[in-house]
Amino acid sequence: MSNQVKTDVLQADLYINGKWVSEPDQSYFESLNPATGELVGTCAIATAEQVNEAVSKANKSYTAWRNTPIPERAAYLLKAAEVVEKRKEELARVMTKEMGKVLAESLGEVGVVSATAQYMAGEGRRLFGETVPAGFLNRNITMVREPLGVVACITPWNFPVALASYKIFSALIAGNTVVWKPASEVALSAKIFVEVLDEIGLPPGVVNLITGSGKTVGQTLAEHPDVKVISFTGSTEVGQKLAEMSNKTLKRISLELGGKNAVIVLKDADLDKAADGIVKSAFTTTGQRCTAASRVIVERSVKDRLVQKVVELTQSLKIGNGLEEGSQVGPLVNEDQLHAVEKYVETAMKEGGKIVSGGKLVEELGGNYYEPTIIENVKPNDTIAQEEIFGPVLAIMEVDSYEEAMEVNNGTIYGLSTSIYTESLHYANRAAKEAVSGLVYINNGTSNAEMGVAFGGMKMSGNGHREVSYHAFDVMTEWKSIYMNY
C-alpha cells in the first residue's frame, strides 16, 4: 500500500454465487484518481482458484436460469434500470474519480445502462425462432435460439459500466450466466454495478464479479472449458491473444477492438458543423474512445479555414478535474497512458508534423493532464496516422479529391468508424458504400451510436460480431433445428 491521501476510501471484494467474498490473505490493488492522485479505494486481486470458483458457480446456476421464463428474466432487467437510476449520482462520481472523465459524461453513461436494461428486456419478447417448410409429408421443422452457458465479459476502463451492460444484459436475457472481469482501473465502479444486480435479487451464481490481473483472470477465463463465450472490448493486441487462447476449447468469442477513425471534410461541407463534430469526436472522454476521431482528412482548398475553426473550438475547452463544474476535458486514465500520448506527439514531430495547438503536459493541475493537441502536415503513413493513440491527439491530412480521401481513410488496419461532411448526395452515398467501417456517419462526428443499432468494426477493429442491438444474440445464443414427424 502506498502513502496516498485517503478520501472516502472504498473496498471492492469479489462477488461469487450471490455473496461478496475474500480470503483471509486476499491481496488488493489500489484505484487512484487520475486527476489528483488520491486513493479512491482498494480492490481484490483474484486468484486462479477464485476465478475457477466463479465459473463453477455460474455453470451450476445456468440450468435453472435458462429455464426461467424470458418475461421473468426481463423483469429483473427492468428492475435493474430503476435501481441504477436511484444510484446514478453515486455511480457517476465514482467513475469520474476512477478514470477521469467529466461528471456530465459519467452521468450520461449511467443513463445508457438504464436504457440498455430496458432495451434488452424488450428484446426478450423478440427472441424469435423460425418455421421452415418441410420437404416431406407430415413433418414440421422449427429453428429456435438457445443460450450457450457461461459468458465471460471482459470490459475496458473508458466506459466502465455502459459497455458491461451491453454484454451482461444481452447474455442474461438470452438465458446465459455471467462472469465479469472489468478493467482494474474501474473495479470500484464495477462493484457498484454489481451491487445493483444483487439488490434486484438475481439468483446466486447468475452474475459473478472477478477483479484482478488480466493475465490471471483473463487467461483462466479464456482457457476454461466451462466458459462457452468470451465477450471482449479492448485493444486489438489483447483481443488477438484471447482469440488464440479461446481457440483451444472452441468457445465463441466476440471482439470489439481498436479504431483509427477519420472525419473526411470535402470542400462543399458546412465547415462550422464539421469543426464542431471534429472537436467533440476527438476530445470527448479526452480522446479515450475506440470511436474517437484521431484523423481529419480534408480537401486542400478548405484546409486552412477548417483548421482555424477547429483550433478555436479546441482552445476554448476547459481542462480540469471531472468533478469540477465546467470541466470539459479530464485527465488521461493513468501515467502510462499519459506517457504514451507524449511519445506519439514526439514521434509525429520527428516525422515532419507541425503542432498548431496543444502538445504539452498541463503540469500545473497536478494530474495526468495533456492538452488537446492538433498536428498538421501529417502524411498517410506517419505513425500518428496509422496507430491508435487513445488520447487527445488529432492528425490533419490534406487531399485533393474525394477519391484520395477515401483511399486514405481506408488505408489503415482498422475499420471502426468513418465520418464525412459534405452537401453532396453523390459523395455521401458513395462514402456510405465505400468506407470500410462498421459505422459510417454523414454530417456527424465519429462517436454517436444509438441504442438498437448494431455496433462493431471491420478489419482489425473486430471479428464481425455486433453489440448494442438484437444482433448481440448471434453471439449469446446458438441455433437448434427441430424436425418433428407426425
KETORMI-164963 format. One record per residue (C-alpha): residue number from 1; residue in one letter; x, y, z. Coordinates in Angstrom, 3 decimals. Example, Ala and Ser with C-alpha at 12.3 -4.5 7.8 and 13.67 -1.06 7.14 Angstrom:
(rec 1 'A' (12.300 -4.500 7.800))
(rec 2 'S' (13.670 -1.060 7.140))
***
This chain:
(rec 1 'M' (0.000 0.000 0.000))
(rec 2 'S' (1.353 3.435 -0.890))
(rec 3 'N' (1.080 6.612 1.168))
(rec 4 'Q' (-1.684 8.188 -0.901))
(rec 5 'V' (-4.172 10.678 0.505))
(rec 6 'K' (-7.279 8.698 1.506))
(rec 7 'T' (-10.688 10.290 0.913))
(rec 8 'D' (-13.889 8.252 1.214))
(rec 9 'V' (-11.932 5.067 0.557))
(rec 10 'L' (-13.967 2.199 -0.878))
(rec 11 'Q' (-13.213 -1.522 -0.888))
(rec 12 'A' (-14.254 -3.999 -3.546))
(rec 13 'D' (-14.198 -7.705 -2.816))
(rec 14 'L' (-15.130 -10.452 -5.244))
(rec 15 'Y' (-18.765 -11.340 -5.897))
(rec 16 'I' (-19.273 -15.089 -6.283))
(rec 17 'N' (-22.531 -17.023 -6.062))
(rec 18 'G' (-24.501 -14.096 -4.696))
(rec 19 'K' (-22.031 -13.147 -1.937))
(rec 20 'W' (-19.159 -10.684 -1.501))
(rec 21 'V' (-16.178 -12.846 -0.648))
(rec 22 'S' (-12.461 -12.627 0.094))
(rec 23 'E' (-9.791 -14.887 1.519))
(rec 24 'P' (-8.067 -14.096 4.844))
(rec 25 'D' (-4.846 -13.406 2.937))
(rec 26 'Q' (-6.521 -11.736 -0.075))
(rec 27 'S' (-4.267 -9.312 -1.922))
(rec 28 'Y' (-5.632 -5.936 -3.032))
(rec 29 'F' (-4.619 -3.289 -5.536))
(rec 30 'E' (-5.271 0.442 -5.361))
(rec 31 'S' (-7.549 2.571 -7.514))
(rec 32 'L' (-6.114 6.083 -7.823))
(rec 33 'N' (-7.842 9.238 -9.021))
(rec 34 'P' (-6.001 10.317 -12.217))
(rec 35 'A' (-6.955 13.948 -11.569))
(rec 36 'T' (-5.461 14.171 -8.097))
(rec 37 'G' (-3.509 11.020 -7.298))
(rec 38 'E' (-5.755 10.397 -4.293))
(rec 39 'L' (-6.687 6.887 -3.263))
(rec 40 'V' (-10.241 6.085 -4.323))
(rec 41 'G' (-10.281 2.557 -2.945))
(rec 42 'T' (-8.828 -0.921 -2.914))
(rec 43 'C' (-9.907 -3.904 -4.995))
(rec 44 'A' (-9.362 -7.626 -4.602))
(rec 45 'I' (-6.841 -9.458 -6.760))
(rec 46 'A' (-8.492 -12.743 -7.653))
(rec 47 'T' (-6.505 -15.953 -7.674))
(rec 48 'A' (-6.930 -18.578 -10.389))
(rec 49 'E' (-8.761 -20.711 -7.832))
(rec 50 'Q' (-11.271 -17.938 -7.210))
(rec 51 'V' (-11.818 -17.485 -10.937))
(rec 52 'N' (-12.482 -21.209 -11.242))
(rec 53 'E' (-14.914 -20.999 -8.325))
(rec 54 'A' (-16.821 -18.192 -10.036))
(rec 55 'V' (-17.071 -20.174 -13.262))
(rec 56 'S' (-18.197 -23.256 -11.345))
(rec 57 'K' (-20.989 -21.359 -9.589))
(rec 58 'A' (-22.080 -19.703 -12.825))
(rec 59 'N' (-22.143 -23.087 -14.528))
(rec 60 'K' (-24.218 -24.654 -11.737))
(rec 61 'S' (-26.770 -21.829 -11.839))
(rec 62 'Y' (-27.067 -21.976 -15.638))
(rec 63 'T' (-29.720 -24.700 -15.927))
(rec 64 'A' (-32.162 -23.003 -13.575))
(rec 65 'W' (-31.576 -19.598 -15.188))
(rec 66 'R' (-32.022 -20.805 -18.771))
(rec 67 'N' (-35.293 -22.452 -17.697))
(rec 68 'T' (-36.545 -19.227 -16.120))
(rec 69 'P' (-39.246 -17.820 -18.438))
(rec 70 'I' (-37.909 -14.980 -20.561))
(rec 71 'P' (-40.519 -12.473 -19.312))
(rec 72 'E' (-39.326 -13.196 -15.786))
(rec 73 'R' (-35.723 -12.621 -16.826))
(rec 74 'A' (-36.851 -9.377 -18.451))
(rec 75 'A' (-38.471 -8.258 -15.185))
(rec 76 'Y' (-35.080 -8.431 -13.469))
(rec 77 'L' (-33.609 -6.148 -16.124))
(rec 78 'L' (-36.414 -3.622 -15.789))
(rec 79 'K' (-35.885 -3.570 -12.044))
(rec 80 'A' (-32.160 -3.040 -12.614))
(rec 81 'A' (-32.963 0.024 -14.729))
(rec 82 'E' (-34.908 1.502 -11.813))
(rec 83 'V' (-32.218 0.813 -9.219))
(rec 84 'V' (-29.432 2.146 -11.441))
(rec 85 'E' (-31.308 5.427 -11.775))
(rec 86 'K' (-31.575 5.698 -7.994))
(rec 87 'R' (-27.801 5.299 -7.641))
(rec 88 'K' (-26.962 7.362 -10.720))
(rec 89 'E' (-25.128 10.198 -8.976))
(rec 90 'E' (-23.116 7.874 -6.739))
(rec 91 'L' (-22.031 5.617 -9.595))
(rec 92 'A' (-21.186 8.540 -11.870))
(rec 93 'R' (-18.992 10.206 -9.259))
(rec 94 'V' (-17.060 7.003 -8.603))
(rec 95 'M' (-16.495 6.539 -12.345))
(rec 96 'T' (-15.158 10.072 -12.661))
(rec 97 'K' (-12.875 9.548 -9.659))
(rec 98 'E' (-11.543 6.287 -11.060))
(rec 99 'M' (-10.917 7.073 -14.718))
(rec 100 'G' (-11.187 10.848 -15.022))
(rec 101 'K' (-13.994 11.580 -17.487))
(rec 102 'V' (-16.056 14.664 -16.686))
(rec 103 'L' (-19.112 14.125 -14.499))
(rec 104 'A' (-21.601 15.001 -17.235))
(rec 105 'E' (-20.220 12.161 -19.347))
(rec 106 'S' (-20.358 9.749 -16.429))
(rec 107 'L' (-23.982 10.670 -15.726))
(rec 108 'G' (-24.779 10.104 -19.383))
(rec 109 'E' (-23.111 6.716 -19.249))
(rec 110 'V' (-25.240 5.611 -16.308))
(rec 111 'G' (-28.259 6.630 -18.374))
(rec 112 'V' (-27.046 4.279 -21.102))
(rec 113 'V' (-27.051 1.413 -18.587))
(rec 114 'S' (-30.708 2.059 -17.781))
(rec 115 'A' (-31.610 2.324 -21.454))
(rec 116 'T' (-29.752 -0.894 -22.247))
(rec 117 'A' (-31.572 -2.776 -19.494))
(rec 118 'Q' (-34.911 -1.570 -20.839))
(rec 119 'Y' (-33.987 -2.348 -24.445))
(rec 120 'M' (-32.757 -5.863 -23.715))
(rec 121 'A' (-35.798 -6.560 -21.558))
(rec 122 'G' (-37.925 -5.688 -24.587))
(rec 123 'E' (-35.811 -7.884 -26.836))
(rec 124 'G' (-36.760 -10.794 -24.585))
(rec 125 'R' (-40.141 -10.750 -26.307))
(rec 126 'R' (-38.448 -10.868 -29.702))
(rec 127 'L' (-36.108 -13.849 -29.399))
(rec 128 'F' (-37.960 -15.336 -32.314))
(rec 129 'G' (-37.346 -18.701 -33.895))
(rec 130 'E' (-38.271 -19.729 -37.428))
(rec 131 'T' (-40.612 -22.193 -39.087))
(rec 132 'V' (-39.281 -23.764 -42.267))
(rec 133 'P' (-41.375 -25.524 -44.950))
(rec 134 'A' (-40.706 -29.265 -44.835))
(rec 135 'G' (-39.822 -31.320 -47.880))
(rec 136 'F' (-41.702 -34.390 -46.660))
(rec 137 'L' (-45.291 -35.156 -45.768))
(rec 138 'N' (-46.363 -34.979 -42.100))
(rec 139 'R' (-43.299 -33.105 -40.895))
(rec 140 'N' (-42.844 -29.756 -39.110))
(rec 141 'I' (-39.455 -28.026 -38.953))
(rec 142 'T' (-38.669 -25.259 -36.472))
(rec 143 'M' (-35.467 -23.479 -35.513))
(rec 144 'V' (-35.023 -21.919 -32.069))
(rec 145 'R' (-32.362 -19.847 -30.332))
(rec 146 'E' (-30.827 -21.391 -27.229))
(rec 147 'P' (-28.310 -19.984 -24.715))
(rec 148 'L' (-24.821 -21.400 -24.537))
(rec 149 'G' (-23.880 -21.368 -20.841))
(rec 150 'V' (-21.298 -19.271 -19.002))
(rec 151 'V' (-20.379 -15.979 -20.690))
(rec 152 'A' (-17.149 -14.256 -19.660))
(rec 153 'C' (-17.487 -10.488 -20.083))
(rec 154 'I' (-14.139 -8.664 -20.196))
(rec 155 'T' (-14.558 -4.907 -20.326))
(rec 156 'P' (-12.305 -1.804 -20.599))
(rec 157 'W' (-11.916 1.262 -18.404))
(rec 158 'N' (-13.100 4.014 -20.758))
(rec 159 'F' (-16.793 3.119 -20.395))
(rec 160 'P' (-16.811 1.253 -17.077))
(rec 161 'V' (-20.498 0.275 -16.949))
(rec 162 'A' (-22.099 1.043 -20.330))
(rec 163 'L' (-20.033 -1.497 -22.242))
(rec 164 'A' (-20.551 -4.011 -19.457))
(rec 165 'S' (-24.303 -3.512 -19.660))
(rec 166 'Y' (-24.291 -4.267 -23.398))
(rec 167 'K' (-22.680 -7.611 -22.714))
(rec 168 'I' (-24.214 -8.608 -19.389))
(rec 169 'F' (-27.824 -7.740 -20.167))
(rec 170 'S' (-27.803 -9.421 -23.588))
(rec 171 'A' (-26.246 -12.513 -22.012))
(rec 172 'L' (-28.800 -12.626 -19.198))
(rec 173 'I' (-31.932 -12.101 -21.282))
(rec 174 'A' (-30.763 -14.876 -23.617))
(rec 175 'G' (-30.508 -17.267 -20.655))
(rec 176 'N' (-26.762 -17.330 -20.054))
(rec 177 'T' (-24.929 -16.769 -16.781))
(rec 178 'V' (-22.043 -14.325 -16.426))
(rec 179 'V' (-18.549 -13.989 -15.004))
(rec 180 'W' (-17.471 -10.348 -15.365))
(rec 181 'K' (-13.853 -9.188 -15.387))
(rec 182 'P' (-13.730 -5.354 -15.508))
(rec 183 'A' (-10.580 -3.331 -16.131))
(rec 184 'S' (-8.665 -2.833 -12.907))
(rec 185 'E' (-8.783 0.960 -13.273))
(rec 186 'V' (-12.575 0.915 -12.749))
(rec 187 'A' (-13.133 -2.035 -10.432))
(rec 188 'L' (-14.950 0.117 -7.863))
(rec 189 'S' (-17.463 1.248 -10.470))
(rec 190 'A' (-17.998 -2.419 -11.310))
(rec 191 'K' (-18.638 -3.124 -7.623))
(rec 192 'I' (-21.487 -0.592 -7.532))
(rec 193 'F' (-22.991 -2.001 -10.729))
(rec 194 'V' (-22.971 -5.494 -9.242))
(rec 195 'E' (-24.478 -4.160 -6.033))
(rec 196 'V' (-27.405 -3.074 -8.195))
(rec 197 'L' (-27.733 -6.583 -9.652))
(rec 198 'D' (-27.541 -8.021 -6.156))
(rec 199 'E' (-30.249 -5.644 -4.926))
(rec 200 'I' (-32.743 -6.727 -7.598))
(rec 201 'G' (-32.489 -10.299 -6.332))
(rec 202 'L' (-30.800 -12.129 -9.181))
(rec 203 'P' (-30.411 -15.805 -8.226))
(rec 204 'P' (-26.973 -16.699 -6.789))
(rec 205 'G' (-24.364 -17.508 -9.419))
(rec 206 'V' (-26.148 -15.815 -12.315))
(rec 207 'V' (-23.713 -12.873 -12.237))
(rec 208 'N' (-20.233 -13.052 -10.695))
(rec 209 'L' (-17.601 -10.297 -10.426))
(rec 210 'I' (-13.898 -11.128 -10.592))
(rec 211 'T' (-11.252 -8.388 -10.406))
(rec 212 'G' (-7.511 -8.651 -10.786))
(rec 213 'S' (-4.786 -9.058 -13.370))
(rec 214 'G' (-5.608 -9.685 -16.989))
(rec 215 'K' (-3.000 -12.412 -17.120))
(rec 216 'T' (-4.510 -14.459 -14.295))
(rec 217 'V' (-8.209 -13.733 -14.729))
(rec 218 'G' (-8.324 -13.263 -18.485))
(rec 219 'Q' (-6.227 -16.296 -19.322))
(rec 220 'T' (-8.107 -18.529 -16.886))
(rec 221 'L' (-11.437 -17.495 -18.397))
(rec 222 'A' (-10.196 -17.852 -21.970))
(rec 223 'E' (-8.917 -21.385 -21.395))
(rec 224 'H' (-11.662 -22.637 -19.060))
(rec 225 'P' (-13.695 -25.444 -20.685))
(rec 226 'D' (-16.911 -24.370 -18.925))
(rec 227 'V' (-16.775 -20.836 -20.316))
(rec 228 'K' (-18.685 -21.008 -23.589))
(rec 229 'V' (-18.461 -17.372 -24.728))
(rec 230 'I' (-15.871 -14.621 -24.364))
(rec 231 'S' (-17.214 -11.106 -24.983))
(rec 232 'F' (-14.292 -8.690 -25.004))
(rec 233 'T' (-13.847 -4.976 -25.609))
(rec 234 'G' (-10.312 -3.612 -25.569))
(rec 235 'S' (-7.107 -3.403 -27.559))
(rec 236 'T' (-6.544 -5.350 -30.746))
(rec 237 'E' (-3.377 -6.897 -29.295))
(rec 238 'V' (-5.154 -8.330 -26.251))
(rec 239 'G' (-8.092 -9.429 -28.405))
(rec 240 'Q' (-5.759 -11.451 -30.614))
(rec 241 'K' (-4.248 -13.186 -27.588))
(rec 242 'L' (-7.686 -14.025 -26.184))
(rec 243 'A' (-8.726 -15.459 -29.539))
(rec 244 'E' (-5.663 -17.699 -29.608))
(rec 245 'M' (-6.266 -18.971 -26.072))
(rec 246 'S' (-10.012 -19.432 -26.598))
(rec 247 'N' (-9.441 -21.472 -29.725))
(rec 248 'K' (-8.231 -24.424 -27.653))
(rec 249 'T' (-11.749 -25.016 -26.312))
(rec 250 'L' (-13.600 -23.821 -29.452))
(rec 251 'K' (-15.529 -21.262 -27.424))
(rec 252 'R' (-17.309 -18.460 -29.183))
(rec 253 'I' (-15.528 -15.103 -28.937))
(rec 254 'S' (-16.780 -11.609 -29.696))
(rec 255 'L' (-14.104 -8.940 -30.101))
(rec 256 'E' (-14.766 -5.192 -30.169))
(rec 257 'L' (-11.319 -3.696 -30.671))
(rec 258 'G' (-9.449 -0.545 -31.624))
(rec 259 'G' (-10.012 2.095 -34.249))
(rec 260 'K' (-8.228 4.777 -36.241))
(rec 261 'N' (-11.286 6.791 -37.085))
(rec 262 'A' (-11.344 9.623 -39.584))
(rec 263 'V' (-13.510 12.615 -40.384))
(rec 264 'I' (-13.483 13.392 -44.107))
(rec 265 'V' (-14.268 17.032 -44.912))
(rec 266 'L' (-14.998 17.877 -48.536))
(rec 267 'K' (-14.790 21.387 -49.975))
(rec 268 'D' (-18.588 21.774 -50.095))
(rec 269 'A' (-19.039 20.955 -46.391))
(rec 270 'D' (-20.521 23.231 -43.750))
(rec 271 'L' (-17.205 23.960 -42.036))
(rec 272 'D' (-18.751 25.203 -38.795))
(rec 273 'K' (-20.681 21.965 -38.342))
(rec 274 'A' (-17.652 19.941 -39.372))
(rec 275 'A' (-15.381 21.694 -36.872))
(rec 276 'D' (-17.878 21.191 -34.059))
(rec 277 'G' (-18.249 17.497 -34.886))
(rec 278 'I' (-14.485 17.022 -35.137))
(rec 279 'V' (-13.726 18.605 -31.751))
(rec 280 'K' (-16.452 16.658 -29.963))
(rec 281 'S' (-15.357 13.398 -31.585))
(rec 282 'A' (-11.663 13.970 -30.937))
(rec 283 'F' (-11.610 15.287 -27.366))
(rec 284 'T' (-14.680 13.970 -25.554))
(rec 285 'T' (-13.502 11.467 -22.909))
(rec 286 'T' (-10.054 13.004 -23.538))
(rec 287 'G' (-9.893 11.061 -26.797))
(rec 288 'Q' (-10.085 7.762 -24.904))
(rec 289 'R' (-12.805 6.176 -27.022))
(rec 290 'C' (-12.497 3.423 -29.590))
(rec 291 'T' (-14.667 5.619 -31.835))
(rec 292 'A' (-12.759 8.865 -31.176))
(rec 293 'A' (-11.749 10.842 -34.250))
(rec 294 'S' (-7.975 10.879 -34.481))
(rec 295 'R' (-7.654 11.816 -38.166))
(rec 296 'V' (-9.119 14.641 -40.240))
(rec 297 'I' (-8.850 14.135 -43.993))
(rec 298 'V' (-9.698 17.459 -45.620))
(rec 299 'E' (-9.704 18.760 -49.187))
(rec 300 'R' (-6.811 21.132 -49.617))
(rec 301 'S' (-8.834 24.195 -50.673))
(rec 302 'V' (-10.678 24.403 -47.323))
(rec 303 'K' (-7.988 23.014 -45.033))
(rec 304 'D' (-6.765 26.326 -43.585))
(rec 305 'R' (-10.264 27.590 -42.799))
(rec 306 'L' (-11.267 24.285 -41.224))
(rec 307 'V' (-8.137 24.066 -39.082))
(rec 308 'Q' (-8.649 27.621 -37.847))
(rec 309 'K' (-12.183 26.779 -36.707))
(rec 310 'V' (-11.080 23.503 -35.098))
(rec 311 'V' (-8.238 25.247 -33.246))
(rec 312 'E' (-10.538 27.978 -31.941))
(rec 313 'L' (-13.034 25.473 -30.585))
(rec 314 'T' (-10.293 23.289 -29.112))
(rec 315 'Q' (-8.599 26.143 -27.295))
(rec 316 'S' (-11.916 27.128 -25.722))
(rec 317 'L' (-12.207 23.749 -23.965))
(rec 318 'K' (-11.690 23.832 -20.211))
(rec 319 'I' (-9.244 21.219 -18.909))
(rec 320 'G' (-9.706 20.102 -15.328))
(rec 321 'N' (-10.918 17.659 -12.707))
(rec 322 'G' (-14.027 15.941 -13.981))
(rec 323 'L' (-15.824 16.653 -10.692))
(rec 324 'E' (-15.337 20.405 -11.045))
(rec 325 'E' (-18.129 22.351 -12.670))
(rec 326 'G' (-17.341 23.492 -16.191))
(rec 327 'S' (-14.592 20.957 -16.894))
(rec 328 'Q' (-14.807 19.611 -20.437))
(rec 329 'V' (-11.595 17.612 -20.775))
(rec 330 'G' (-10.405 15.474 -17.883))
(rec 331 'P' (-7.116 13.686 -17.252))
(rec 332 'L' (-5.845 10.598 -19.009))
(rec 333 'V' (-6.605 7.441 -17.099))
(rec 334 'N' (-3.079 6.810 -15.755))
(rec 335 'E' (0.575 7.764 -16.113))
(rec 336 'D' (1.255 5.048 -18.679))
(rec 337 'Q' (-1.401 6.487 -20.974))
(rec 338 'L' (-0.056 9.991 -20.397))
(rec 339 'H' (3.465 8.976 -21.387))
(rec 340 'A' (2.149 7.076 -24.404))
(rec 341 'V' (0.486 10.260 -25.688))
(rec 342 'E' (3.685 12.235 -25.088))
(rec 343 'K' (5.646 9.704 -27.101))
(rec 344 'Y' (3.212 9.777 -30.015))
(rec 345 'V' (3.425 13.570 -30.224))
(rec 346 'E' (7.227 13.426 -30.144))
(rec 347 'T' (7.197 10.822 -32.920))
(rec 348 'A' (4.859 12.967 -35.002))
(rec 349 'M' (7.265 15.910 -34.782))
(rec 350 'K' (10.196 13.735 -35.815))
(rec 351 'E' (8.223 12.552 -38.842))
(rec 352 'G' (7.517 16.104 -40.004))
(rec 353 'G' (4.304 17.002 -38.209))
(rec 354 'K' (3.596 20.550 -37.081))
(rec 355 'I' (1.741 21.289 -33.845))
(rec 356 'V' (-0.867 24.003 -34.344))
(rec 357 'S' (-2.474 23.670 -30.917))
(rec 358 'G' (-1.597 21.955 -27.638))
(rec 359 'G' (1.242 19.464 -27.482))
(rec 360 'K' (2.170 19.819 -23.819))
(rec 361 'L' (1.517 18.386 -20.373))
(rec 362 'V' (-0.689 20.513 -18.127))
(rec 363 'E' (1.640 20.255 -15.149))
(rec 364 'E' (0.032 22.957 -13.032))
(rec 365 'L' (-3.085 20.837 -12.498))
(rec 366 'G' (-1.072 18.045 -10.897))
(rec 367 'G' (-2.783 15.062 -12.521))
(rec 368 'N' (-2.438 13.106 -15.760))
(rec 369 'Y' (-3.425 16.036 -17.955))
(rec 370 'Y' (-2.389 16.608 -21.560))
(rec 371 'E' (-3.532 19.448 -23.766))
(rec 372 'P' (-5.902 18.607 -26.614))
(rec 373 'T' (-3.448 18.557 -29.490))
(rec 374 'I' (-3.797 19.243 -33.206))
(rec 375 'I' (-0.989 18.308 -35.582))
(rec 376 'E' (-0.956 19.189 -39.291))
(rec 377 'N' (1.364 18.256 -42.136))
(rec 378 'V' (0.727 14.584 -41.349))
(rec 379 'K' (1.272 12.030 -44.105))
(rec 380 'P' (-0.976 8.961 -44.509))
(rec 381 'N' (1.765 6.534 -43.469))
(rec 382 'D' (3.008 8.503 -40.471))
(rec 383 'T' (2.795 6.777 -37.107))
(rec 384 'I' (0.010 9.008 -35.742))
(rec 385 'A' (-1.975 8.402 -38.918))
(rec 386 'Q' (-1.778 4.623 -38.535))
(rec 387 'E' (-1.672 3.671 -34.839))
(rec 388 'E' (-4.419 4.065 -32.256))
(rec 389 'I' (-3.293 6.703 -29.743))
(rec 390 'F' (-6.239 6.639 -27.321))
(rec 391 'G' (-5.632 10.202 -26.242))
(rec 392 'P' (-6.397 13.822 -27.205))
(rec 393 'V' (-4.330 13.971 -30.403))
(rec 394 'L' (-5.780 14.876 -33.806))
(rec 395 'A' (-3.867 14.482 -37.089))
(rec 396 'I' (-4.717 16.742 -40.055))
(rec 397 'M' (-4.126 15.367 -43.572))
(rec 398 'E' (-4.725 17.195 -46.851))
(rec 399 'V' (-6.045 15.577 -50.026))
(rec 400 'D' (-7.071 16.771 -53.487))
(rec 401 'S' (-10.291 14.797 -54.024))
(rec 402 'Y' (-12.959 12.582 -52.516))
(rec 403 'E' (-11.302 9.560 -54.098))
(rec 404 'E' (-7.977 10.315 -52.438))
(rec 405 'A' (-9.729 10.995 -49.130))
(rec 406 'M' (-11.447 7.606 -49.146))
(rec 407 'E' (-8.211 5.868 -50.074))
(rec 408 'V' (-6.505 7.470 -47.065))
(rec 409 'N' (-9.481 6.688 -44.835))
(rec 410 'N' (-9.369 3.000 -45.728))
(rec 411 'G' (-5.582 2.831 -45.576))
(rec 412 'T' (-5.192 1.540 -42.019))
(rec 413 'I' (-5.566 -1.872 -40.383))
(rec 414 'Y' (-8.683 -0.619 -38.579))
(rec 415 'G' (-12.261 -0.158 -39.723))
(rec 416 'L' (-14.475 1.032 -36.900))
(rec 417 'S' (-15.947 4.484 -37.598))
(rec 418 'T' (-15.833 6.917 -40.522))
(rec 419 'S' (-17.456 10.344 -40.790))
(rec 420 'I' (-17.877 12.561 -43.839))
(rec 421 'Y' (-19.060 16.144 -44.071))
(rec 422 'T' (-20.478 17.104 -47.451))
(rec 423 'E' (-23.540 18.717 -49.018))
(rec 424 'S' (-23.370 16.289 -51.949))
(rec 425 'L' (-25.774 13.349 -52.032))
(rec 426 'H' (-23.442 11.768 -54.565))
(rec 427 'Y' (-20.422 11.722 -52.250))
(rec 428 'A' (-22.497 10.977 -49.155))
(rec 429 'N' (-23.890 7.839 -50.750))
(rec 430 'R' (-20.525 6.805 -52.133))
(rec 431 'A' (-18.952 7.177 -48.699))
(rec 432 'A' (-21.683 5.081 -47.109))
(rec 433 'K' (-20.833 2.324 -49.566))
(rec 434 'E' (-17.072 2.698 -49.924))
(rec 435 'A' (-15.909 3.336 -46.346))
(rec 436 'V' (-14.522 0.101 -44.900))
(rec 437 'S' (-16.033 0.766 -41.483))
(rec 438 'G' (-18.615 -0.840 -39.287))
(rec 439 'L' (-20.029 2.635 -38.589))
(rec 440 'V' (-20.460 5.440 -41.133))
(rec 441 'Y' (-21.756 8.904 -40.224))
(rec 442 'I' (-22.852 11.530 -42.744))
(rec 443 'N' (-22.535 15.114 -41.446))
(rec 444 'N' (-21.938 13.910 -37.887))
(rec 445 'G' (-18.902 13.041 -35.791))
(rec 446 'T' (-17.453 9.550 -35.442))
(rec 447 'S' (-18.776 8.804 -31.957))
(rec 448 'N' (-22.563 8.960 -31.733))
(rec 449 'A' (-24.033 5.443 -31.517))
(rec 450 'E' (-27.693 4.860 -30.681))
(rec 451 'M' (-29.479 2.075 -28.814))
(rec 452 'G' (-30.738 -0.717 -31.029))
(rec 453 'V' (-28.230 -0.071 -33.843))
(rec 454 'A' (-25.579 -2.748 -34.428))
(rec 455 'F' (-22.184 -1.586 -33.118))
(rec 456 'G' (-18.828 -3.016 -34.170))
(rec 457 'G' (-15.968 -2.741 -36.619))
(rec 458 'M' (-14.373 -4.313 -39.662))
(rec 459 'K' (-10.797 -5.454 -40.329))
(rec 460 'M' (-8.692 -5.353 -37.123))
(rec 461 'S' (-11.398 -3.434 -35.265))
(rec 462 'G' (-13.270 -6.636 -34.509))
(rec 463 'N' (-14.129 -10.135 -35.637))
(rec 464 'G' (-17.505 -9.463 -37.190))
(rec 465 'H' (-19.809 -9.657 -34.175))
(rec 466 'R' (-22.023 -6.780 -33.076))
(rec 467 'E' (-23.363 -5.317 -29.820))
(rec 468 'V' (-25.994 -2.794 -28.640))
(rec 469 'S' (-28.753 -4.285 -30.839))
(rec 470 'Y' (-30.510 -7.642 -31.127))
(rec 471 'H' (-27.562 -8.729 -33.269))
(rec 472 'A' (-25.803 -9.429 -29.951))
(rec 473 'F' (-27.835 -12.646 -29.807))
(rec 474 'D' (-25.764 -14.006 -32.680))
(rec 475 'V' (-23.037 -14.260 -30.022))
(rec 476 'M' (-25.142 -15.051 -26.970))
(rec 477 'T' (-27.248 -17.857 -28.493))
(rec 478 'E' (-26.951 -20.757 -30.920))
(rec 479 'W' (-29.493 -22.275 -33.248))
(rec 480 'K' (-31.188 -25.608 -32.733))
(rec 481 'S' (-33.128 -27.171 -35.628))
(rec 482 'I' (-36.051 -29.406 -34.657))
(rec 483 'Y' (-37.600 -31.943 -37.065))
(rec 484 'M' (-40.954 -33.291 -35.920))
(rec 485 'N' (-42.652 -36.108 -37.844))
(rec 486 'Y' (-46.278 -36.861 -37.024))
***
